[in-house]
Amino acid sequence: MKPFILMIFLSVSSAILFAQDPTSRDRINDMPDNKPMNGYSPIRVTTPSVPLTFSLFGEKMPLEQWDIRERFDRELLVNTYMQGSTAYIIKLMNRWMPMIEERLAANNVPDDFKYLCVAESALQNQISKAGAVGFWQFMSSTAPIYGLLIDGEIDERYNVEKATDAACKYLKDAYQKFGNWTSAAASYNCGMGGMNSALVSQGETSFYNVVLPEETMRYIFRIAALKYILLNQKMMGFNLQEDNLYQPFKVRRESISTGLGNLIAFAKSRGTNYKMLKLLNPWLREKTFNNAKGRTYTILLPAS
């Protein structure tokens, strides 16, 4: 049957139906929109409100501009409804944030950069599709510039303390180049070259006034949204109890400047096992550690 003939047939059939039973139209229109289907009842969706004022990295966001406000609103909405991921981040924050905050303060970098770390990796030693590694997502080409060693045996991008110090060095270099922390943070996503090119070519000095790749355009607002949510957990619906949070690792430190040989045997000689050694020292990438260059490292071992 041709489409236009089918449409005429359906229209005539509907008219006959309603003529024979005038109440049928009312029954269709009276069906409630929220009637449960097969036992499913939709959740009540509300949207969080964008704050009237907000600062990030100690710098005021120009929320009086409609596009800035809407970009913040988008990331706030998206990240609010990633409840499972956000709850897991809150659990991990209790373990990792004291150390990260301490290293940021020691390097004179604004405390808000801990939320950049959350945006980068959700506080996990992840590997991106592009090959960036660790909490701070360093590429193998950039890591050595900021003091992170990578060879066949080790990869210090997986060492959270050292990677935090390396990130601080990068951010301070970027701050010196751009004169503000927001542009420095944006360059962490698109590179100093990319950020500088955008500012110069568009005749601007502020991140908020330039066009950048979509990922970078969203990046700063995602960091801001995470800060807002994590600072207002209960208001945003996250009610984790103290005993739900992950505790910092209880460790003892051992300084070494020689090889350790077989790491399975080394772990057992220290009263632990290879699994725990790797959990505490993920920067050790092989089952043996020869340390041919005699560098000094700190190995973490269980406290008891």
Backbone torsions as a table, in degrees:
resi	resn	phi	psi	omega
1	MET	NA	132.1	-178.5
2	LYS	-68.8	150.4	-175.0
3	PRO	-55.3	-44.4	-175.9
4	PHE	-70.3	-31.3	176.3
5	ILE	-67.7	-40.0	178.5
6	LEU	-61.9	-41.7	-179.9
7	MET	-63.6	-40.9	178.4
8	ILE	-64.3	-41.7	179.8
9	PHE	-60.2	-45.2	-178.7
10	LEU	-65.9	-40.1	-179.6
11	SER	-64.2	-43.8	179.2
12	VAL	-64.9	-41.6	-179.7
13	SER	-61.6	-41.8	180.0
14	SER	-64.7	-40.4	-179.6
15	ALA	-64.0	-42.3	178.6
16	ILE	-62.9	-42.7	-179.2
17	LEU	-59.2	-49.1	-177.1
18	PHE	-69.3	-30.8	177.6
19	ALA	-67.7	-39.1	-179.7
20	GLN	-73.8	-33.6	-177.2
21	ASP	-137.5	85.3	-176.4
22	PRO	-59.5	-22.3	-177.8
23	THR	-79.2	-12.6	-176.9
24	SER	-63.4	-37.6	178.9
25	ARG	-63.9	-40.6	179.7
26	ASP	-65.1	-39.0	-179.3
27	ARG	-64.0	-38.6	178.4
28	ILE	-66.4	-46.3	-177.2
29	ASN	-69.0	-23.3	-177.3
30	ASP	-87.2	-2.2	-179.7
31	MET	-65.6	125.1	-178.0
32	PRO	-66.6	140.4	-179.4
33	ASP	-67.1	-28.3	-175.1
34	ASN	-103.1	21.7	179.7
35	LYS	-67.7	125.7	-179.7
36	PRO	-58.4	137.5	177.4
37	MET	-110.8	120.1	178.5
38	ASN	52.4	40.7	177.4
39	GLY	85.0	-5.1	-179.2
40	TYR	-87.6	130.8	175.1
41	SER	-124.6	116.1	-175.4
42	PRO	-63.7	146.2	178.1
43	ILE	-73.6	158.0	178.0
44	ARG	-84.8	116.0	-176.5
45	VAL	-97.6	125.2	173.5
46	THR	-124.8	160.8	-179.7
47	THR	-112.4	135.8	177.3
48	PRO	-68.7	152.4	-179.3
49	SER	-91.1	137.0	174.8
50	VAL	-70.9	132.1	179.5
51	PRO	-63.8	154.6	-179.8
52	LEU	-67.2	-37.5	177.1
53	THR	-134.0	151.8	-179.5
54	PHE	-160.9	142.9	176.4
55	SER	-122.9	148.5	178.8
56	LEU	-137.4	129.5	-175.8
57	PHE	60.5	26.8	-179.2
58	GLY	78.4	10.6	-178.6
59	GLU	-120.3	135.1	-175.7
60	LYS	-71.1	132.7	173.9
61	MET	-83.8	134.7	-178.3
62	PRO	-80.0	68.6	-176.1
63	LEU	-70.9	-6.5	174.7
64	GLU	-72.4	-16.1	176.0
65	GLN	-84.2	128.5	-172.5
66	TRP	-60.8	-38.3	-177.1
67	ASP	-71.0	-35.4	177.5
68	ILE	-65.7	-43.5	-179.7
69	ARG	-63.3	-41.7	-179.1
70	GLU	-70.2	-34.4	178.1
71	ARG	-67.9	-38.7	174.6
72	PHE	-65.0	-42.9	-179.6
73	ASP	-58.3	-42.8	-179.7
74	ARG	-59.6	-49.8	-177.2
75	GLU	-69.8	-32.9	177.1
76	LEU	-64.5	-42.2	179.4
77	LEU	-66.3	-49.0	-177.6
78	VAL	-60.7	-46.7	-175.1
79	ASN	-77.3	-24.9	176.2
80	THR	-63.7	-38.3	-175.2
81	TYR	-94.5	18.1	168.3
82	MET	-100.9	59.9	-168.3
83	GLN	-60.6	-42.9	-178.3
84	GLY	-63.1	-46.7	179.4
85	SER	-63.4	-43.6	-178.5
86	THR	-67.5	-40.0	178.0
87	ALA	-62.2	-38.6	178.9
88	TYR	-67.4	-38.1	176.2
89	ILE	-61.9	-42.8	179.5
90	ILE	-60.6	-41.3	177.2
91	LYS	-61.4	-43.9	-177.8
92	LEU	-71.8	-29.8	-179.4
93	MET	-57.7	-37.9	-179.0
94	ASN	-62.6	-28.5	179.6
95	ARG	-82.7	-42.0	-166.7
96	TRP	-104.5	-27.4	-172.8
97	MET	-64.5	-36.4	178.1
98	PRO	-56.0	-43.1	178.8
99	MET	-69.1	-44.4	-179.0
100	ILE	-63.4	-43.5	178.3
101	GLU	-61.4	-40.5	-179.8
102	GLU	-63.7	-42.2	-179.1
103	ARG	-70.7	-37.6	176.8
104	LEU	-62.3	-45.0	-179.9
105	ALA	-64.1	-41.8	-179.6
106	ALA	-63.2	-28.3	-179.5
107	ASN	-97.1	6.0	179.8
108	ASN	57.9	42.6	176.1
109	VAL	-112.0	136.7	-177.3
110	PRO	-52.9	140.5	-177.1
111	ASP	-58.7	-28.8	-177.7
112	ASP	-61.5	-16.0	-179.6
113	PHE	-68.9	-10.1	172.4
114	LYS	-64.1	-28.6	178.8
115	TYR	-76.1	-25.3	171.6
116	LEU	-64.1	-40.3	177.2
117	CYS	-61.5	-41.1	177.3
118	VAL	-62.2	-44.4	-179.6
119	ALA	-64.1	-34.8	-178.0
120	GLU	-71.4	-43.6	-167.8
121	SER	-138.8	-1.9	-173.9
122	ALA	55.8	32.7	178.0
123	LEU	59.8	43.7	177.1
124	GLN	-138.2	150.8	178.0
125	ASN	-79.3	79.3	-175.3
126	GLN	-97.2	163.4	173.2
127	ILE	-120.3	123.2	-179.0
128	SER	-81.3	168.5	177.6
129	LYS	-61.4	-28.9	-179.9
130	ALA	-83.1	-7.7	179.3
131	GLY	98.1	7.2	174.8
132	ALA	-71.7	144.0	-168.7
133	VAL	-129.6	144.9	167.9
134	GLY	91.5	-178.0	179.3
135	PHE	-56.3	-39.1	-174.2
136	TRP	-103.5	5.2	170.4
137	GLN	53.4	58.0	176.1
138	PHE	-85.1	139.5	170.5
139	MET	-80.2	154.7	-177.8
140	SER	-63.8	-26.3	179.8
141	SER	-77.6	-28.7	-176.9
142	THR	-90.4	-34.5	-173.6
143	ALA	-53.0	-48.5	-178.5
144	PRO	-62.8	-29.0	179.3
145	ILE	-60.7	-31.9	-177.2
146	TYR	-108.3	23.8	168.0
147	GLY	90.2	11.8	179.8
148	LEU	-98.4	119.6	-177.2
149	LEU	-82.9	139.2	175.5
150	ILE	-136.6	121.5	172.4
151	ASP	-146.0	-165.0	-176.5
152	GLY	-66.6	-21.5	-176.1
153	GLU	-103.0	-32.2	-174.6
154	ILE	-131.6	158.4	172.6
155	ASP	-146.7	100.5	-173.2
156	GLU	-74.7	-1.2	170.6
157	ARG	-63.7	-23.5	178.5
158	TYR	-86.4	-5.2	177.0
159	ASN	-89.1	106.4	-170.1
160	VAL	-62.1	-40.7	-179.1
161	GLU	-64.4	-49.1	-178.8
162	LYS	-67.3	-37.3	179.2
163	ALA	-66.9	-33.8	177.5
164	THR	-66.2	-43.3	176.4
165	ASP	-62.5	-39.7	178.7
166	ALA	-64.6	-41.6	177.5
167	ALA	-62.0	-39.0	178.0
168	CYS	-61.9	-41.1	178.5
169	LYS	-61.7	-44.4	178.7
170	TYR	-61.0	-48.2	-175.2
171	LEU	-64.5	-36.3	177.6
172	LYS	-68.8	-37.5	175.1
173	ASP	-62.9	-43.6	-179.6
174	ALA	-66.1	-37.0	178.1
175	TYR	-63.8	-41.5	178.1
176	GLN	-61.8	-33.6	-177.9
177	LYS	-76.5	-42.8	-171.6
178	PHE	-102.4	-19.3	176.6
179	GLY	81.9	2.9	174.9
180	ASN	-152.8	153.0	-174.2
181	TRP	-74.7	-27.9	-178.2
182	THR	-67.1	-44.8	176.6
183	SER	-66.3	-35.6	176.5
184	ALA	-61.6	-42.4	179.0
185	ALA	-65.3	-42.5	178.8
186	ALA	-61.7	-37.3	179.8
187	SER	-67.5	-21.5	176.6
188	TYR	-63.4	-24.5	178.9
189	ASN	-92.8	-44.0	-173.8
190	CYS	-107.3	-0.4	-180.0
191	GLY	88.8	151.1	179.3
192	MET	-62.8	-38.1	179.8
193	GLY	-63.3	-44.6	179.8
194	GLY	-64.5	-41.3	-179.9
195	MET	-67.6	-44.2	-179.1
196	ASN	-64.1	-41.0	179.1
197	SER	-60.7	-42.9	180.0
198	ALA	-64.7	-44.1	-178.7
199	LEU	-65.0	-45.6	-176.8
200	VAL	-68.4	-47.5	-175.8
201	SER	-66.7	-28.0	-178.7
202	GLN	-100.4	2.3	176.2
203	GLY	64.2	38.2	-177.8
204	GLU	-124.0	166.4	176.5
205	THR	-123.5	-6.2	-175.3
206	SER	-116.9	138.8	174.4
207	PHE	-54.6	-37.4	-172.8
208	TYR	-71.4	-7.3	-177.2
209	ASN	-114.7	8.9	-177.2
210	VAL	-119.7	158.2	173.2
211	VAL	-95.7	126.4	-179.3
212	LEU	-129.5	172.7	173.5
213	PRO	-53.5	148.0	-174.8
214	GLU	-53.1	-41.7	-179.0
215	GLU	-60.3	-43.1	179.6
216	THR	-71.7	-36.0	178.1
217	MET	-59.2	-35.4	-179.9
218	ARG	-86.2	-22.4	-170.0
219	TYR	-56.9	-52.8	-177.5
220	ILE	-62.6	-38.1	-178.0
221	PHE	-73.0	-29.1	174.9
222	ARG	-67.7	-41.6	176.5
223	ILE	-60.6	-44.6	179.4
224	ALA	-62.1	-43.1	179.8
225	ALA	-63.3	-41.9	178.5
226	LEU	-63.4	-41.1	177.0
227	LYS	-59.3	-48.4	-177.2
228	TYR	-61.5	-44.6	-178.5
229	ILE	-66.6	-45.6	-174.8
230	LEU	-73.7	-23.3	174.6
231	LEU	-82.7	-18.6	-177.2
232	ASN	-125.9	50.2	-171.7
233	GLN	-57.8	-51.2	-176.0
234	LYS	-66.1	-41.4	178.4
235	MET	-61.8	-31.6	-179.1
236	MET	-89.9	4.7	173.6
237	GLY	96.9	7.8	179.4
238	PHE	-100.6	111.4	-173.9
239	ASN	-120.8	57.6	179.4
240	LEU	-77.3	135.9	177.5
241	GLN	-85.7	162.3	-177.1
242	GLU	-55.7	-40.8	-177.6
243	ASP	-76.7	-2.4	173.8
244	ASN	-86.0	-14.5	-173.4
245	LEU	-87.1	149.4	178.7
246	TYR	-82.1	133.5	-176.3
247	GLN	-86.9	151.3	175.0
248	PRO	-58.8	148.7	177.8
249	PHE	-65.5	137.3	173.7
250	LYS	-94.8	112.0	-171.0
251	VAL	-131.6	161.7	165.1
252	ARG	-119.1	152.0	-175.2
253	ARG	-109.7	139.0	177.7
254	GLU	-129.5	122.1	179.7
255	SER	-86.5	133.8	179.9
256	ILE	-132.2	148.5	175.3
257	SER	-137.5	14.0	176.3
258	THR	-127.6	175.6	177.0
259	GLY	-72.4	157.7	178.7
260	LEU	-110.6	-6.8	-178.4
261	GLY	67.8	-137.2	-179.7
262	ASN	-71.1	120.2	-174.5
263	LEU	-73.5	-24.5	175.8
264	ILE	-65.4	-46.4	179.2
265	ALA	-67.3	-39.3	179.4
266	PHE	-61.7	-45.7	-179.3
267	ALA	-59.1	-45.0	-179.3
268	LYS	-65.3	-33.2	179.0
269	SER	-69.1	-17.2	179.0
270	ARG	-104.6	14.6	175.0
271	GLY	78.6	20.9	178.8
272	THR	-135.9	-160.3	178.6
273	ASN	-134.2	171.8	-175.8
274	TYR	-61.5	-40.1	179.3
275	LYS	-57.8	-47.6	-178.5
276	MET	-68.8	-37.0	177.1
277	LEU	-59.9	-42.7	-180.0
278	LYS	-71.0	-36.8	177.6
279	LEU	-61.4	-39.9	-177.6
280	LEU	-84.8	-22.4	-177.4
281	ASN	-133.1	65.1	-176.4
282	PRO	-66.2	-12.0	177.5
283	TRP	-72.4	-16.2	172.0
284	LEU	-78.5	112.4	-168.1
285	ARG	-99.0	-12.6	-178.8
286	GLU	-121.5	174.2	178.5
287	LYS	-84.4	-7.2	175.0
288	THR	-126.9	155.9	178.2
289	PHE	-140.6	107.5	-175.6
290	ASN	-95.9	-27.2	177.5
291	ASN	49.1	55.6	-174.9
292	ALA	-59.4	-29.9	-177.9
293	LYS	-88.4	0.3	175.6
294	GLY	64.7	31.1	177.7
295	ARG	-71.0	157.9	178.9
296	THR	-96.7	129.2	179.4
297	TYR	-130.7	160.5	173.5
298	THR	-111.0	120.6	177.3
299	ILE	-97.6	133.5	175.2
300	LEU	-94.7	133.7	178.6
301	LEU	-130.0	154.2	178.2
302	PRO	-56.7	141.0	-174.7
303	ALA	-63.0	-34.6	-177.3
304	SER	-110.2	NA	NA
